[in-house]
Amino acid sequence: MLTAGWVRLSACAAREKEPWRAMACSVRRCVTWRSIGKKYVIVSIKTIDFPDAGRAGSSRHGEQLLRAGDVDGRAAHRGAAGGPAPRPAGAGPRATPSPPRPPRRGAHRAGRVASSRPPARPPARVIRPATPSDNAAIAAIWNREVLETAATTDTEPRTLGAQQAWLAAHGPAHPVIVAVEDGEVVAFGALSPYRPKPSYARTVEDSVYVKEGWRGKGLGGLVLDHLLALARAHGHRSVIARITAVNEPSLTLHERHGFARVGHEYQVALKHGIWLDVVTLQAVLMR
């Protein structure tokens, strides 16, 4: 049970000693704890000082304020100073002013000058079938690997004529594709016949090459994914990859795309004065 009200202290020691000072007692809450059967009363006492001119009638004036509920004389002072008059007893609560509205979203950005710099766009990367116009770019990528690395066992660079013949020999079942980024051929891949005998017609050998300076950007995986999709589309059953053992990036790339090591040829190719091992990997597309 909660009760609140003002009570007059009729027997207050302070009042007997100083009659010009009125005291009030506010009973804020009265809480009954049913579990232990005790009551706790929280009491606050406030004092009011009045002008002591003559000290006469001050006690009676203080009692009137107590009965009116003005325990500290603020209402009287506000009325004298021209402030809002005290509210009569029983009046409803004063209307509280509405809180200020928060600023509209984006208002703090008003007045900003728009940047003239165009937004950055991702590079335009395209995988498409190779055309005769790509022969020079394909030959440049291939010849660097032939002359400077052990990524292939070939030792003779291709002329432009040899490159044109190589591309023309790849029919629909053995496609050649290129990766183009911002108009530049940066990688290529091909499916080639594995063996000339007709019984090997549905087994192909893949090759993937990425231009120097463009490695590590996901181009090799993108090209290999497309080659495997094309192999399935043409009904091929197996894809073979023959990779020199020192070409670890290519071995890892193929294994990540489902190839398994099925053979290892030791010291079968001599290039740049070094004997190279060749690892054979296979991906079976249809089981």
Beta strands, then each sheet from edge to edge (+ up, - down):
strand 1: 5-8
strand 2: 22-33
strand 3: 38-48
strand 4: 125-129
strand 5: 176-181
strand 6: 184-193
strand 7: 203-210
strand 8: 238-244
strand 9: 260-271
strand 10: 274-284
sheet 1: 1+ 2- 3+
sheet 2: 4+ 5- 6+ 7- 8- 10+ 9-
end
